[in-house]
């Protein structure tokens, strides 16, 4: 069974390739789609995940069969820097394999300081990697409510700053945007810190109707006003574009491939 795969449907917008090293997650995000997608109850999905069976062997086989020149995302299911049963040892070993085969990689995590354990490996990749975090709230109490097992906002922000100062390309995913005001505060904070190279901005989708309470056109316009002219790379997710169709965008702000890692 291959580990590296090509996402289909709406997931394809995120990355041309992906690999899931663990099944399950310790972060317990209320909005997580994975339990439903995997037909598991939240109690069965959220916990301390172990690596997938033979995942490193199968990953090595995938990398031997094909040279990957487009980005491989870690990961859609779970978090490679969650509280895993092996303390993220499989993540490190997988990254070393991916680097050996010169594959381009993107990592998206809410794991906070656990990400820094592999800073030395990230730096070995050079331009073939970008490392990011999902940013939802600046308010600590709201973050604890919605993402009770994930690193708190201050920790995620500090890690992004540390990574960028170490020469690692960074990105931030603003999806889901649960409260637009909080996301705007986070954009402002990351600009002040100069901690993020690439911004990927979306909205809250299909979660208890909460998305219908927000003015997405206003959120998008305010985001663009803050980011344009800063030299930052910006991508606006499809769902947000559709929710605010009258906001004009530049071509590179709506090109899903434009800011991906590639070789």
Phi, psi and omega in degrees: 000125181292149175265318177276130182219168177260115179299151179240166178062218183296334181295335183299335179298333186281324184190146178289335177221160178208162175214132179251114185273331180232153172243117186118170184199150179263358191275338172056043178290132182300325186272003186301131180272346190297316179303317178294316182297325181267001181058047176238152173286155177305321181295330178280333183272314184278131182168218180246096187285146172262160177299151174297150183298129177057028188297321182288321177299315181290324177296317178300319178297317178301316184288334175287326185285330189215140173270120182267124179249352177246158190305137171248120182268132170247106357209169177276321183253121181077190182223124184290350174239033170281185176277084185270163182295334182255016179056039175068019179296324179294324177300312181297315181295321179295318178297320178296322175295312181298321177292318180303320181270009175061035180274145175276137190226143167236137179241129176239122187213153168249022187279352177062228189296340176301332179297329185287347175301332184251021180303322180297324178289317177306316184292333177295330180291330186065232183282359183271013180217147164224144187236129186222174178223147171281126180245119184242314183226145166269331180287121185296318182296319179293322177297316179298323181293316187270330186225067195296336181258358184272162175300146180288161185305315183299323179291316178299317181295319180295322179294318177301318180295317179298316180299312183295321179294337177274001178091012178266130177295134184240155173217159177233134177256115177261067177203120007281147168268102185276317174232109183308323181298323178292319179295321178295321176297322179292319176301313179301317182295315181292329175292320177298319182280344187052048187255353186232132176271318187234130180250126175241114192242128179227208182220178171277131184239123167055044177239099176054026177072007183295333181295336182286350182272355187248150174269094187288330177296318178296317178298315181297315181297317179296321178298313180295320179299324181285324190266327180294138181090357180267348185084002179280153176274133187228131172232130178259121184296154185303316183297324178288321177300318181291329180282344180224062190292344184267359177274116182290138181236150172285157182303317183287347177277353179230020178256107186297334183270343194303317186254012176290162174280140177207167175236000000 
